[in-house]
């Protein structure tokens, strides 16, 4: 076992030569006050066996030349060790591999003149520097001072030299405490590590490259202000009392995201902001702020902004989330967790916007927000909404996208859960781009009052578990509820469908309420790929159009709303008329029946058309009867009008015969006296008379049916 003889057990003044206090392979000098300018270490015993010379609890009153101390060591393998010692004056370090300082106190400047100050060379740990350190960057390439405390203001240009290009010098000050101000102001040096440091006072980033590859401030704690004067900053996994202040009009990127530790463990270090974050002070436009995997203990309070790109992915926001009137160029909230009610009222999103897997614990309001740039993409895939969600008066911008992509996406979004149902409001919202609600789940009220959809919208496999309101909603293009579920009341009042509506594939177990809805026959198609049409392309097949109108007709009849049901019955038959030549081209009987019903009384809805049908068809068969049945050729007949009285008399006779013909029970010889000539009634006469009676009789039936449309049981 190694032992050591102690020079003295009390603090003793000493200058000059120290005797030999050696036992085994160590020499220890304890509690000495050395007042001389140099200390000579003379070891009288075997020099080969000494491995270290240790000064413990000593005090050096005068300037010390470390190289001179080293020169008295018995061999190159011997180390100088200083434990809990105090250096009152300047210390000059300059040997490559022979020193160790632990828990020492340097009250004056420490100079690193030459040599290696890494873990393999001279090492200083857990010590305190009252004044600055000076590094000769031309001679020193590696300085590691991990876990020390710096009491004086720290200025990097003073430490490393402001005009010396020292890119090869590695400065390692990790796990250190800086109890005074720190100024990074050296453009020439960018190989410094200040990871896991504690900065108690203000820090100013004036010059340099601040990222993990250059000046690394990762996982540090900042207890006071940070002022940024450079263009780009990356500080990962740190703790901030205050959000940094930017004083550079050309500032562009700030990355204060969390990070993972190096090595196989992969431990996550989340950035923490202890006070409320406010971005109002950012004066430059188009700034990118990355705050991924951060914890905002007092939340966000950003009421205005200058077109900032903000990334809060995987972050947790507590106590306050105010983005009222904020302006985003791009915004990403992927897996963000808002633990408080979130306010995006009147916010402006001019670029890509992502709410993938976002968790809103207490609700969120986007009221009067504007998603306005052409490539805006509002996504809500797998997002979790709790509390009320309000998108009222929002405007969603136009997008140039492929048919497999959507500009406004709420795909697989859960508005509420089994334990808590929430209300969602899109009142007066404007959707100018395609909108995707695939697998979206509304657990409470879904309010689209006065919303406007400018592009096709597909509610694919969307669940409406409670009431849904589409009152005064305007759909400029097709809207499809493909495989959607309506479990409660669905209100369509004063809704305007300017193109098509498809309810044919919806699962309707609740009540549909249609009142004063504006919809007309619309263009359909017979697509080759049916699933592609109704799930992706927003194309409504012919059969779906007819089935939709049938559903609406039957729904209104079940509610005893016979008046409005007639409108949808007519639309159903019009859709059927369009479907027949496309889907059933060989069913001529069906096509004739449909044609007759349409033109005789417009599918039971128009008595005027039925009356017109009676007179037009009656006139046609009356003319055929006179021409073909009786051989009368009016173009060869000289009426013999000699006066107005004779003309009126002829008109009176023709009118009399015509109305007699319109009586389905008229006699066969009702026109026997139209001429003095005897005319035999042949087969043409009987055939035309028979079909004339049948068609006119059908017209009477359709006329009566149209009058009885409101009273049919």
C-alpha positions in Angstrom: 0.0 0.0 0.0 1.4 3.4 -1.0 1.9 5.9 1.9 3.2 9.5 2.0 5.0 11.7 4.5 3.4 15.1 5.0 5.7 18.1 5.1 3.7 19.9 7.8 0.2 19.7 9.2 -0.3 23.4 9.5 -0.1 26.3 7.1 3.6 27.4 7.1 5.4 30.2 5.3 8.1 28.8 3.1 10.5 30.1 0.5 13.3 28.3 -1.2 14.2 24.7 -1.0 11.8 22.0 0.2 13.3 18.8 1.7 12.5 15.3 1.0 9.1 14.1 2.4 8.7 10.9 0.6 7.4 7.5 1.6 6.9 4.9 -1.1 6.1 6.5 -4.5 4.4 9.8 -3.3 5.5 13.0 -1.8 2.8 15.2 -0.2 3.2 18.8 1.0 0.2 19.8 3.2 -0.8 23.2 4.4 2.1 25.2 3.1 2.1 28.9 2.3 4.7 29.4 -0.4 5.8 33.0 -0.6 8.8 32.7 -2.9 8.8 33.3 -6.7 9.9 29.7 -7.2 10.0 26.4 -5.4 12.8 23.9 -5.8 11.8 20.3 -5.2 14.8 18.2 -4.2 14.3 14.5 -3.6 17.3 12.8 -2.0 16.0 9.3 -2.2 15.7 7.2 -5.3 14.3 9.3 -8.1 13.0 6.3 -10.1 10.3 5.4 -7.6 8.5 8.7 -7.2 5.3 8.9 -9.3 3.7 12.1 -7.9 4.4 15.2 -5.9 1.3 16.6 -4.3 0.5 20.0 -2.8 -2.6 19.8 -0.6 -4.2 22.7 1.0 -1.3 24.9 0.0 -1.2 28.6 -0.8 1.0 30.1 -3.5 1.5 33.8 -2.8 3.7 34.8 -5.7 3.6 34.2 -9.4 4.3 30.6 -10.2 6.1 29.3 -13.3 4.7 25.8 -13.7 7.5 24.8 -16.1 10.0 25.6 -13.5 8.2 23.4 -11.0 8.1 20.6 -13.5 11.8 20.9 -14.2 12.5 19.8 -10.6 10.5 16.6 -10.9 12.6 13.5 -10.6 11.4 12.0 -14.0 9.0 12.6 -16.9 6.5 10.1 -15.6 6.2 12.0 -12.3 3.1 14.1 -11.9 2.4 17.3 -10.1 -0.9 17.3 -8.2 -2.5 20.3 -6.5 -5.5 19.6 -4.3 -7.6 22.3 -2.6 -4.8 24.8 -3.1 -4.9 28.5 -3.6 -3.0 30.5 -6.2 -2.9 34.2 -5.2 -1.0 35.4 -8.3 -0.8 34.6 -12.0 -0.1 31.0 -13.0 1.7 30.1 -16.2 1.0 26.6 -17.5 3.1 25.1 -20.2 3.9 21.4 -19.9 2.4 18.7 -22.0 1.5 15.9 -19.6 2.4 16.4 -16.0 -0.2 18.4 -14.0 -3.5 17.8 -12.1 -5.5 20.5 -10.3 -8.6 19.6 -8.3 -10.7 21.9 -6.2 -8.2 24.7 -6.5 -8.8 28.4 -6.3 -7.1 30.7 -8.9 -7.4 34.3 -7.8 -5.5 35.8 -10.7 -5.1 35.1 -14.4 -4.2 31.6 -15.5 -2.1 31.4 -18.7 -2.1 28.4 -21.0 1.1 29.0 -22.9 1.9 25.7 -24.6 1.3 22.0 -24.3 -1.6 19.6 -24.0 -4.4 20.4 -21.5 -6.7 17.5 -22.3 -7.6 14.6 -20.0 -4.3 13.0 -21.1 -2.3 16.1 -20.2 -2.5 18.8 -17.6 -6.0 18.7 -16.1 -8.0 21.2 -14.0 -11.3 20.1 -12.5 -13.7 21.4 -9.9 -11.7 24.6 -9.5 -12.6 28.3 -9.3 -11.2 31.0 -11.5 -11.6 34.5 -10.0 -10.2 36.1 -13.1 -10.0 35.2 -16.7 -7.9 32.6 -18.5 -5.5 33.3 -21.4 -4.9 30.7 -24.1 -2.0 31.0 -26.5 -3.9 29.5 -29.5 -0.8 29.3 -31.6 0.8 26.9 -29.2 -2.1 25.3 -27.4 -4.4 23.0 -29.3 -6.5 21.3 -26.6 -7.8 22.9 -23.4 -10.2 20.9 -21.3 -11.5 22.6 -18.2 -14.6 20.6 -17.4 -16.5 21.2 -14.2 -14.9 24.4 -13.1 -16.3 27.8 -11.9 -15.6 31.1 -13.4 -16.3 34.2 -11.2 -15.1 37.0 -13.5 -16.8 38.1 -16.7 -15.9 35.7 -19.5 -15.0 37.0 -22.9 -14.0 34.5 -25.6 -12.0 37.0 -27.6 -9.9 37.8 -24.5 -9.5 34.1 -23.7 -8.5 32.8 -27.1 -7.4 36.0 -28.9 -9.7 38.1 -31.1 -7.5 38.3 -34.1 -6.0 34.8 -34.0 -7.3 32.2 -36.3 -7.5 29.2 -33.9 -9.9 26.8 -35.6 -7.7 23.9 -34.6 -7.7 24.7 -30.9 -10.3 22.7 -28.9 -11.7 24.6 -25.9 -13.6 22.3 -23.5 -15.4 24.0 -20.7 -18.3 21.6 -20.2 -20.1 21.2 -16.9 -18.7 24.6 -15.7 -20.4 27.4 -13.8 -20.2 31.0 -15.1 -21.2 33.3 -12.3 -20.7 36.5 -14.3 -21.5 37.7 -17.7 -20.3 35.8 -20.8 -19.5 37.3 -24.1 -18.9 35.2 -27.2 -17.2 37.6 -29.6 -14.7 35.7 -31.7 -15.2 34.9 -35.3 -12.0 33.0 -35.6 -12.6 30.3 -33.1 -15.4 27.8 -33.5 -14.3 24.6 -31.7 -15.6 25.2 -28.2 -17.8 23.0 -26.0 -19.8 24.7 -23.3 -22.2 21.8 -22.8 -24.1 21.3 -19.5 -22.8 24.6 -18.2 -24.6 26.9 -15.8 -24.7 30.6 -16.8 -26.0 32.7 -13.9 -25.9 36.1 -15.6 -26.4 37.4 -19.1 -24.9 35.7 -22.1 -24.3 37.6 -25.4 -23.7 35.8 -28.7 -22.0 38.5 -30.7 -19.7 36.6 -33.1 -19.1 33.0 -34.0 -20.9 29.9 -35.1 -23.2 28.5 -32.5 -24.1 24.8 -33.2 -23.0 21.4 -31.9 -20.2 21.3 -34.5 -18.7 24.6 -33.5 -19.5 26.6 -30.3 -21.7 24.0 -28.5 -23.9 25.3 -25.7 -26.1 22.2 -25.6 -27.8 21.0 -22.4 -26.7 24.1 -20.5 -28.7 26.2 -18.1 -29.2 30.0 -18.7 -30.5 31.8 -15.6 -30.6 35.2 -17.1 -30.8 37.0 -20.4 -29.4 35.8 -23.7 -28.8 38.3 -26.4 -28.3 37.1 -30.0 -26.5 39.2 -32.5 -25.5 36.6 -35.0 -27.6 35.3 -37.9 -28.0 31.6 -36.8 -28.0 29.9 -33.4 -28.4 26.3 -32.4 -28.6 25.4 -28.7 -30.0 21.9 -28.0 -31.4 20.5 -24.8 -30.9 23.6 -22.7 -32.8 25.2 -19.8 -33.8 28.8 -20.3 -35.1 31.2 -17.7 -36.0 33.7 -20.4 -36.4 33.3 -24.1 -33.4 34.8 -26.0 -33.6 38.4 -27.3 -32.6 38.9 -30.9 -30.9 42.2 -32.0 -29.9 41.5 -35.5 -32.2 42.5 -38.4 -30.6 39.8 -40.6 -31.3 37.0 -38.1 -32.7 33.9 -39.8 -32.5 30.6 -37.8 -32.9 29.8 -34.1 -32.9 26.1 -33.0 -33.5 25.6 -29.3 -34.9 22.1 -29.6 -34.2 19.2 -27.3 -31.7 16.6 -28.1 -30.5 13.0 -27.4 -27.3 12.1 -25.7 -24.4 10.7 -27.6 -23.8 7.0 -27.4 -26.0 3.9 -27.3 -28.2 5.0 -24.3 -30.0 7.7 -26.4 -31.2 9.6 -23.4 -33.5 12.5 -24.3 -32.7 16.0 -23.1 -35.7 18.3 -23.5 -35.2 22.0 -23.7 -37.0 23.8 -20.8 -38.3 27.4 -20.7 -39.1 28.5 -17.2 -40.8 31.8 -18.1 -43.4 32.7 -20.6 -42.1 32.7 -24.2 -42.9 35.8 -26.2 -41.7 36.1 -29.8 -43.1 39.7 -30.3 -39.6 41.1 -30.1 -38.4 39.3 -33.3 -38.2 42.2 -35.8 -36.9 40.3 -38.8 -39.2 38.6 -41.3 -39.0 35.0 -42.4 -37.3 33.8 -39.2 -37.2 30.1 -38.5 -37.6 29.1 -34.9 -37.2 25.4 -34.1 -38.5 24.4 -30.6 -38.8 20.6 -30.9 -39.1 18.5 -27.8 -39.4 21.5 -25.4 -41.2 22.1 -22.2 -42.8 25.5 -21.7 -43.5 25.7 -18.0 -45.2 29.1 -18.2 -46.5 28.6 -21.8 -46.5 30.8 -24.9 -47.8 34.4 -25.2 -47.2 35.5 -28.8 -49.8 38.0 -29.9 -48.1 39.2 -33.1 -45.3 38.2 -35.3 -43.5 38.9 -38.6 -44.0 35.8 -40.7 -42.1 33.4 -38.5 -41.6 29.7 -39.3 -42.3 27.9 -36.0 -41.8 24.2 -35.1 -43.2 23.0 -31.8 -43.1 19.3 -32.6 -43.2 17.0 -29.5 -43.3 20.0 -27.2 -45.4 20.5 -24.1 -47.0 23.8 -23.4 -48.3 24.5 -19.9 -50.4 27.3 -18.3 -50.7 29.6 -21.4 -50.9 29.1 -25.1 -51.7 32.4 -26.7 -50.9 32.8 -30.4 -53.6 35.5 -31.0 -52.8 37.5 -34.2 -49.5 35.6 -34.7 -48.2 35.3 -38.2 -46.6 32.0 -39.3 -44.8 31.3 -42.6 -44.7 27.6 -41.7 -46.0 26.0 -38.5 -45.4 22.4 -37.3 -47.1 21.1 -34.2 -46.5 17.4 -34.8 -47.1 15.5 -31.5 -47.2 18.8 -29.6 -49.1 18.7 -26.2 -51.1 21.7 -25.2 -52.1 21.3 -21.5 -54.1 24.5 -21.5 -56.7 26.1 -23.8 -55.0 27.2 -27.0 -55.8 30.4 -28.7 -54.9 30.9 -32.4 -57.6 33.5 -33.0 -57.0 35.8 -36.1 -53.6 34.0 -36.7 -52.2 34.0 -40.2 -50.6 30.9 -41.7 -49.0 31.7 -45.0 -47.3 28.3 -45.6 -47.3 24.7 -44.6 -49.2 24.0 -41.3 -49.0 20.7 -39.6 -51.1 19.5 -36.6 -50.2 15.8 -36.9 -50.9 13.9 -33.7 -51.4 17.1 -31.7 -53.0 16.8 -28.3 -55.2 19.7 -27.2 -56.1 19.0 -23.6 -58.5 22.0 -23.0 -59.7 22.9 -26.4 -58.4 25.2 -29.2 -59.8 28.2 -31.1 -58.7 29.1 -34.6 -61.5 31.7 -35.0 -61.0 34.1 -37.9 -57.6 32.6 -38.7 -56.4 32.7 -42.3 -54.5 29.8 -43.9 -53.8 31.7 -47.1 -50.8 30.7 -49.2 -51.5 28.4 -52.2 -49.5 25.5 -50.8 -51.0 25.6 -47.4 -51.5 22.1 -45.9 -53.5 21.9 -42.7 -53.2 18.4 -41.4 -54.7 16.9 -38.3 -53.8 13.2 -38.7 -54.4 11.4 -35.4 -54.7 14.6 -33.5 -56.5 14.5 -30.1 -58.8 17.3 -29.3 -60.4 17.8 -25.9 -62.6 20.8 -25.0 -64.2 22.9 -27.6 -62.6 23.3 -31.0 -63.4 26.4 -33.0 -62.5 27.0 -36.6 -65.2 29.7 -37.1 -64.6 32.3 -39.7 -61.4 30.6 -40.8 -60.2 30.8 -44.4 -58.3 27.9 -45.8 -56.2 28.8 -48.9 -56.2 27.3 -52.3 -53.8 24.5 -53.0 -52.2 23.0 -56.1 -52.1 19.3 -55.1 -52.3 15.9 -56.8 -55.6 14.0 -56.5 -54.0 11.7 -53.9 -53.1 14.7 -51.6 -55.2 17.2 -49.8 -54.5 20.8 -48.8 -56.8 20.9 -45.8 -56.5 17.6 -43.9 -58.2 16.5 -40.7 -57.5 12.9 -41.5 -57.9 10.4 -38.5 -58.5 13.3 -36.1 -60.3 12.5 -32.9 -62.4 15.5 -31.7 -62.9 14.0 -28.2 -62.7 10.5 -26.8 -64.9 8.0 -25.0 -64.5 9.8 -21.8 -64.9 13.4 -23.0 -67.0 14.6 -26.0 -66.1 18.0 -27.4 -67.8 20.5 -29.7 -66.1 21.5 -33.0 -67.1 24.7 -34.7 -66.3 25.6 -38.3 -68.8 28.5 -38.4 -68.4 30.7 -41.4 -65.1 29.0 -42.3 -63.9 29.1 -45.9 -62.2 26.1 -47.4 -60.6 27.2 -50.7 -58.6 24.0 -51.2 -59.5 20.3 -51.1 -60.4 19.1 -47.7 -59.9 15.7 -46.2 -61.9 14.4 -43.3 -61.0 10.7 -43.7 -61.5 8.7 -40.5 -62.2 11.9 -38.6 -64.3 11.4 -35.4 -66.7 14.0 -34.1 -67.9 13.0 -30.6 -70.1 16.1 -30.0 -71.5 18.9 -32.0 -69.9 19.6 -35.4 -71.0 23.0 -36.6 -70.3 24.0 -40.2 -72.8 26.9 -40.1 -72.3 29.2 -43.1 -69.1 27.4 -44.1 -68.0 27.6 -47.7 -66.3 24.7 -49.6 -64.8 25.8 -52.9 -63.3 22.5 -53.9 -64.6 18.9 -53.7 -64.8 17.5 -50.2 -65.0 13.8 -49.1 -66.1 12.8 -45.7 -64.6 9.3 -46.0 -65.4 7.0 -43.0 -66.2 10.1 -40.9 -68.1 9.5 -37.7 -70.7 12.0 -36.6 -71.6 10.6 -33.2 -73.7 13.6 -32.2 -75.4 16.5 -34.0 -73.9 18.0 -37.1 -75.0 21.4 -38.6 -74.6 22.3 -42.2 -77.1 25.2 -42.1 -76.5 27.8 -44.8 -73.4 25.9 -45.8 -72.3 26.3 -49.4 -70.7 23.5 -51.4 -69.4 24.9 -54.7 -68.4 21.4 -55.9 -69.2 17.8 -55.1 -69.5 16.7 -51.4 -69.5 13.0 -50.6 -70.2 11.2 -47.3 -68.6 8.0 -48.3 -69.0 5.3 -45.7 -69.7 8.0 -43.1 -71.8 7.4 -40.0 -74.7 9.7 -38.9 -75.8 8.6 -35.4 -77.7 11.7 -34.3 -79.4 14.7 -35.8 -77.9 16.0 -39.0 -79.2 19.4 -40.0 -79.1 20.7 -43.6 -81.1 23.9 -43.6 -80.8 26.5 -46.3 -77.8 24.5 -47.5 -76.7 25.1 -51.1 -75.2 22.3 -53.2 -74.0 24.0 -56.4 -72.9 20.7 -57.8 -73.4 17.2 -56.4 -74.3 15.5 -53.1 -73.7 11.8 -52.4 -75.3 10.2 -49.3 -75.8 6.8 -51.0 -72.9 5.1 -49.1 -73.5 6.7 -45.7 -74.6 4.8 -42.7 -77.6 6.8 -41.4 -78.9 5.6 -38.1 -79.9 9.1 -36.8 -82.2 11.7 -38.3 -81.6 13.8 -41.4 -83.2 17.2 -41.3 -83.4 18.8 -44.7 -85.2 22.1 -45.0 -85.1 24.6 -47.9 -82.1 22.9 -49.4 -80.9 24.2 -52.8 -79.9 21.3 -55.0 -80.5 20.6 -58.7 -79.7 17.7 -61.0 -75.9 17.5 -61.4 -73.4 15.9 -63.6 -72.5 12.3 -62.8 -70.4 9.6 -64.4 -70.0 5.9 -64.8 -66.4 5.4 -63.6 -64.4 2.3 -64.4 -63.0 2.3 -60.8 -65.9 2.8 -58.5 -63.9 2.9 -55.3 -61.4 5.4 -56.7 -64.2 7.6 -57.8 -66.0 7.8 -54.4 -63.0 7.7 -52.1 -60.4 9.8 -54.0 -61.6 11.6 -57.0 -64.9 13.0 -55.6 -66.8 11.7 -58.6 -70.5 10.8 -58.0 -71.7 7.8 -60.1 -75.2 7.9 -61.7 -76.5 5.2 -59.4 -75.3 7.1 -56.3 -77.0 10.3 -57.4 -80.3 8.5 -57.8 -79.9 6.7 -54.5 -79.1 10.0 -52.7 -82.3 11.6 -53.9 -84.2 8.4 -52.9 -82.8 8.6 -49.4 -83.8 12.3 -49.1 -87.2 11.6 -50.5 -87.9 8.7 -48.1 -86.4 10.7 -45.2 -88.8 13.5 -45.8 -91.8 11.2 -46.2 -90.9 9.5 -42.9 -91.1 13.0 -41.3 -94.5 13.6 -43.0 -92.9 16.3 -45.1 -94.7 15.5 -48.3 -94.2 18.8 -50.0 -90.4 18.8 -50.0 -90.3 15.1 -50.7 -91.9 15.8 -54.1 -88.9 17.8 -55.1 -86.5 15.0 -54.3 -88.8 12.5 -56.0 -88.6 14.5 -59.2 -84.8 14.7 -58.8 -84.7 11.0 -58.3 -86.6 10.4 -61.5 -84.4 12.9 -63.4 -81.3 11.0 -62.2 -82.9 7.8 -63.2 -83.6 9.2 -66.7 -79.9 10.1 -67.0 -78.9 6.7 -65.7 -80.9 4.6 -68.1 -79.0 5.3 -71.3 -75.7 5.0 -69.6 -76.3 2.0 -67.2 -79.3 0.3 -68.9 -79.2 1.1 -72.6 -81.3 -1.9 -73.6 -84.3 -1.3 -71.4 -86.4 0.7 -73.9 -89.6 0.1 -72.0 -88.2 1.8 -68.9 -86.9 4.6 -71.0 -90.3 5.2 -72.7 -92.2 5.2 -69.4 -89.7 7.6 -67.9 -89.9 9.9 -70.9 -93.7 10.0 -70.7 -93.7 10.7 -67.0 -91.2 13.5 -67.4 -93.0 15.3 -70.3 -96.6 14.7 -69.2 -96.4 16.3 -65.7 -92.7 16.4 -64.8 -93.0 13.4 -62.5 -96.2 14.5 -60.9 -95.0 17.9 -60.0 -96.5 20.2 -62.7 -100.2 20.4 -63.7 -99.3 23.0 -66.3 -97.1 20.6 -68.1 -99.9 18.0 -67.9 -102.4 20.5 -69.4 -99.9 21.4 -72.1 -99.4 17.7 -72.8 -103.1 17.2 -73.3 -103.5 20.0 -75.8 -100.3 19.3 -77.7 -100.8 15.5 -77.9 -104.5 16.1 -78.7 -103.7 18.5 -81.5 -101.2 16.1 -82.9 -103.7 13.2 -83.0 -106.5 15.4 -84.1 -104.5 16.5 -87.1 -103.5 12.9 -87.9 -107.1 11.8 -87.6 -108.3 14.5 -90.1 -105.4 14.0 -92.5 -104.8 10.2 -92.5 -108.2 9.0 -91.3 -110.5 11.2 -93.3 -108.2 12.1 -96.2 -108.5 15.8 -95.6 -105.7 17.9 -97.1 -105.9 21.3 -95.6 -103.2 22.7 -97.9 -105.5 22.0 -100.8 -108.7 23.1 -99.2 -110.2 26.5 -100.1 -112.0 27.7 -97.0 -113.9 30.2 -98.9 -113.5 33.0 -96.5 -115.5 35.9 -97.9 -115.7 37.9 -94.7 -114.6 38.0 -91.1 -117.9 36.3 -90.1 -117.1 33.3 -92.3 -113.6 33.0 -90.8 -115.0 33.1 -87.3 -117.5 30.5 -88.3 -114.8 28.1 -89.6 -112.7 28.6 -86.4 -115.8 27.8 -84.3 -116.4 24.6 -86.1 -112.7 23.4 -85.9 -112.6 24.3 -82.2 -115.9 22.3 -81.6 -114.5 19.2 -83.3 -111.1 19.5 -81.5 -112.7 19.6 -78.1 -115.0 16.8 -79.0 -111.9 14.8 -79.9 -110.3 15.7 -76.5 -113.3 13.9 -74.9 -112.0 10.2 -74.7 -115.7 9.1 -75.0 -116.4 11.0 -78.3 -118.3 9.2 -81.1 -116.5 7.8 -84.0 -118.6 10.0 -86.4 -118.2 13.2 -84.4 -116.8 14.9 -87.6 -119.3 13.4 -90.0 -120.8 16.7 -91.0 -117.5 18.6 -91.6 -118.1 18.2 -95.3 -120.9 17.5 -97.6 -119.0 14.7 -99.2 -119.4 11.2 -97.8 -116.1 9.7 -96.5 -115.7 6.1 -95.5 -114.0 5.5 -92.1 -111.1 3.1 -92.8 -108.5 1.3 -90.6 -106.2 4.4 -90.2 -109.1 6.3 -88.7 -109.8 3.7 -86.1 -106.1 3.2 -85.2 -105.4 6.9 -84.8 -108.6 7.5 -82.9 -107.7 4.7 -80.5 -104.2 5.9 -79.7 -105.5 9.5 -79.5 -108.0 8.5 -76.9 -105.3 6.6 -74.9 -102.7 9.4 -75.0 -105.3 12.1 -74.1 -106.7 9.9 -71.4 -103.2 9.4 -70.0 -102.8 13.2 -70.1 -106.0 13.6 -68.0 -104.6 11.1 -65.5 -101.3 12.9 -65.2 -103.2 16.2 -64.9 -105.2 14.9 -62.0 -102.1 13.3 -60.4 -100.3 16.6 -60.5 -103.2 18.3 -58.8 -103.4 15.6 -56.1 -99.6 15.6 -55.4 -100.2 17.3 -52.0 -103.0 15.0 -51.0 -101.7 11.5 -51.9 -101.9 9.1 -49.0 
